[in-house]
Structures are given as structure tokens and as C-alpha cells.
Amino acid sequence: MGRGAVGSRVNSGGCRAQDSARLGNLVPGGMTAADLPPPPASIDVVVEVPRGSFIKWGADGGVDFVSPFPCPFDYGSAPAFCAPDGDPADAVLLGGGRGRGWRGRLPVVGRVRFVDGGQRDDKWVCSARGLERRHRLALIGFFRVYALAKRWTGRGPARFEGLDQWDSGSTAS
């Protein structure tokens, strides 16, 4: 799978409605990794949920979700890319702990394929050192349980659909 621009760039005013409409709600009928836009080589990311935190903050600064377990990764967004829900695209940052508000540019090494509230909500996986086996296992385990927690708390349909990896060309589910 080649690298290129992700579905939609954000202009200075935030995510664009036509981008959300074009990329959103592609879940019915199922999608394969080949149906999704290719990853950028690297992205600018912002940490919104530091590793070990229970609180996921929304793009508006309010509490989006309180998890029953701590996040094992730094979690944030790629503000230059628009997700189907109109928020900046989600990003999972592997490696050393960073504080909330940390900003930087990291290589994209994979993608968590995820559906939240019945809508595609993939997460870019970023790491300066690649995606190791322990990372793959941790990502798969975390997002399987995270999807269950979302459903248990009445947050609508949520499911983990797999993990795509680009640093060695493999896909895990």
C-alpha cells in the first residue's frame, strides 16, 4: 500500500464538511484495509490523553469518555487531518511518555481500524522506532477491550476491526 495524502487535509477553519461526508459512514457492507486511504509518511500530532490517564478529552476540550482502565499509550490527534466525525484524526503514539499538550512530528507505522458510534474512527499509529510485536499485541488487546467498554457504557456500536502495519507490510486482526 503506497503512502500519500490521507483523505482530507484540514484548512485553517478546521475539518471541512465535504471531507467528513466523503469519508464518513463507509462501514455498512464492511471495508478491507485496501478500501481505506493510504497513510502519510509522517504526521504532526498533539497528545490529548497521556499514557496512564483514564480521561479522553474531546476536540472541544470537554471530557469525551472516562475509561474503566488507563490508556497504555499516549493518545491524541493529527490536527491537519479530518476524521469522518468532523474531529481531527486520532493518533496513538508509541514510545516514551509525553505530557498532555506535547506536539511533534512522528512517522506513521500503522493504523488501528475502528468503528465508534457506527462510524469509521481509525487511529494512526505513530512511532519513531517502528511497530514491534509487543506494540501490536498491546494495541490489539487495548482496542478490543476499549470497544467493549464503549458498548457497555451505551456509547453506541463500537468495534475493533484490525491493525494495519506499514513498517513490515503485515496486517494483524
N, C-alpha and C positions, 0 to 999 in steps of 0.2 A: 504494500500500500504506500503510495507516494505521499510526500509531505507537501503541504501548500497552505493556502488560506483556509481558515475554519469558516464555515458557513457565513458568518456575518461579523463584520467589524462594527464597532460602536463609534458613532460620531460624537462630537463634544456634548450633545444633548442627552446622551445615554442610549439605551437599546432602542432600535427602530422597530416599529410595529410590523412593517412588511417582513423583516427578518424573522421575527417571532412567528408570524403566520406561516412563512415559508418552511421553517424548520420544526414548528411545533406539531404535536399530536400525530406523529408518524408511527405511533405504536400499534394501532389496530392492524391485524394481519401479521404482525411480527416483523422484525427487522434483523438483518445479519450485520456483522461488522462491516461488510462490503457496502452496505446501503448508507453508512454514516459518512460525514465529511472527514477528509484526512486531517491529521494533526499538524499543527505548525511545528517547526523545529524547536522553537523555544518561545516562552511567553513571559510577560510581566505579570507577577502575582502579588496579592496582598493577603496576609494572614488575618483571618477574622476569628478563628477558633484555634487557640494554641493547643498543642498536644497536652492531653490530660484534662482538658476542660469538658464540662457537661453541657454547656450552653452554646447553641448555634445561633449566631446573630444574623438577622436578615439584612438585605441590601439597604433597607430603610433605617438601619441602626437599632431596630427593636428586636426583642427576643423572638426567634423563629421556631425554635424547638429546644426542649430540655431533654437530654438523653438520659436513659436509666444507667448508662455506663459511660466512662470517659472516652473521648476520642483519642485513639492511639497515634494519630498523625496531626501535623499542622494542617488546617483546613481553611480554605479561603476562596478567592475568586481571581479570575483573569478579567479585569475591568475593560480591556479592549475588545472582548468578545461577548456576544449576546447569546444567552441561552433561550430555548423556546418559551420559557415562562416570562421573558422580558427582563429578568435579572442578569447581571454579569455571569458568565460561565463559571462553574465551580472548579476548584483545583485542590488536589491533595498533594501536599509537599512532604516528601520523604527525606530522611536525614536528621540532622541536628535540630533541636528545639529552637523555635523562633517565637518572639512575643507577638501579641496582638498588635496589628498595625505595621508589622515588618513588610517591607516592599523589596522586590528584587526580580531578576530575570533568571529563569531556570529552564533547562531542556525538558521537553515533553517526552516521556519514555513509555507512556501507556494511556489507556482510557478505561475507566470504570463505566460499563454500560448499565444504566439505572433508570427506572421509571418511578416517578413520585407524583402522587395525585392523578395517576392515569396519563401523565405527560412525560415525554423523554426529558431526563435530567442527568445527562452524563457528566462525569467529572474527569478533567485532565489530571494525569498523574505526572508529577514533576520531580526530578531528582538530578543532581549533579553527578551521581555515581551509578546510574542505571537502576534497573529493576531486578533485584536479587530474589531468589526463591523465597526467602523469609518474608520479603515485602509482598510478594504475590499471595502467599498463604494468609498473611495478616489482612491484606485488602479484601480478599475473597471472604474470609471469616467475618470481618467487621461489617461489610456491606450486606451480607446475608442477614446478620442479626439486626442491623440498622433498619432494613426493610421490614422485618417482623415488628420492631419497636414502633415504626411509623404506623403500621396497620393496627397494632394493639391500642395505640393512643387515638385512633379514629381519624388519622390524617389522610384517609383515602387509600386507594390502591397504591402499593409500592412494591417494587421487586428489583432484585439484583439480577442482571441478565448476563454478566460475564465481565472478563477483564481482557482487554487487548494490550499487547505489548509490542513495542517497536524496536527495542534495542537488540532483540534476537529473533524477531519475526514470529514469535509464538502467540497463541491465544489460549487463555485458560478460562474455565467456567465454573 
